[in-house]
Amino acid sequence: MSKEEFKLKSDQEKINKAIDLIIRYSGIDGDHHKAWVIDQVSRILLAEKYESMVKDLKDSDYDWYEGIPP
């Protein structure tokens, strides 16, 4: 997804986009694909705070995995 897609105008728009991704892709087999869905939803809902969240997780020894698109 492009950076422009994450510059959504409203919270409701973010929620709708996140739910659309969940509905479309969460049923695909493979943990790596499900990790991608979680990553994409996180990017949408957190927007500019996403990078900070990932950095904080990695700093606390949590290995954030961006997954593989289906």
Stockholm file with secondary structure:
# STOCKHOLM 1.0

chainA/1-70         MSKEEFKLKSDQEKINKAIDLIIRYSGIDGDHHKAWVIDQVSRILLAEKYESMVKDLKDSDYDWYEGIPP
#=GR chainA/1-70 SS CCGGGGCCSSHHHHHHHHHHHHHHHTTSSCHHHHHHHHHHHHHHHHGGGHHHHHHHHHHTTCCCCCCCCC
#=GC SS_cons        CCGGGGCCSSHHHHHHHHHHHHHHHTTSSCHHHHHHHHHHHHHHHHGGGHHHHHHHHHHTTCCCCCCCCC
//
